[in-house]
Amino acid sequence: MADEMSIENLGGLQKAAILLIALGPEMSSQIFKHLKEEEIEELTLEIANTRSITPQIKEAVTNEFYQLCLAQQYIAEGGIGYAKEVLEKALGEDQAVAVISRLTASLQVKPFEFVRKTDASQLLNFIQDEHPQTIALILSYLAPAQAALIISALPPDRQSDVTKRIAVMDRTSPDVIKEVENILESKVASLVNQDYTVIGGVDAVVDILNTVDRGTEKHIMETLEIEEPELADEIRKKMFVFEDILLLDDRSIQRVLRDVDNNDLAVSLKSSNEEVKAAIFNNLSKRLASMIQEDMEFMGPVRMKDVEEAQQKIVNIIRKLEDSGEIVISRGGGDEVVV
């Protein structure tokens, strides 16, 4: 019976269900968006089977969740020792140890969290002489903007080497991650479990290359096209998508549209969001915009394959114009201004 519940004999699933009930439907629905389908099913069933909860149980579960969140934050900021010290002052020694124990048994602190808070230039000084594989491993865990600053500052021959290693990186042993963390003298205690950790890959490279300056990106891609043409092609396909046209200013959009076939434009906009459509139509004459909109209405349903092909044609035009210096794509950091 739910009335006979006590916090000590509740399982993890029961606590999760009670927490979601306490948070209410609106906030719970936001949490569900981040869960796997089977987790949602289990929680939904548990919530349905939970008849009544005392205010004391609800408060105890909510407090435990809050303490775990605080503990994870403290660990990320300064390691387990720091977290234990702070929690002892707030909760007492016994409860602090209990919270840390629950956390280390169920949660992970992302490797290199301490390094992610380090200034990119300082981190560069520390890792630039490391083996390219070590650099690739570290950059895989950094935010794209931070990784972009570091890869841009590497010697040209190392840029393409490190980029290639990130792209082909798939799974890395926890032991290797711990060893590299020790080399960096990280204060973060690695809580990775014994499963291999998925990192790197083409998407990681795309995030970095979309953030570096155009010169660095061009050098890396040209080198990869020679050494790994298939990999270069896969990266290029993901680098600039049609919706990124929003990164262009009005003048650049107008220049692109001069080279775009009107039929391709109409087809490409069939599945676009309103923001992209507005950016396009605002840079066309009223007459041409009206004509394109009529074409879109009269052409009826269009195969997604045809839409993607039309969008890719426009993306290719954008990349060609950027290569020739006629337009500038807004990127992180200071862009060169091309007149």
Beta strands, then each sheet from edge to edge (+ up, - down):
strand 1: 171-172
strand 2: 197-198
sheet 1: 1+ 2-
end
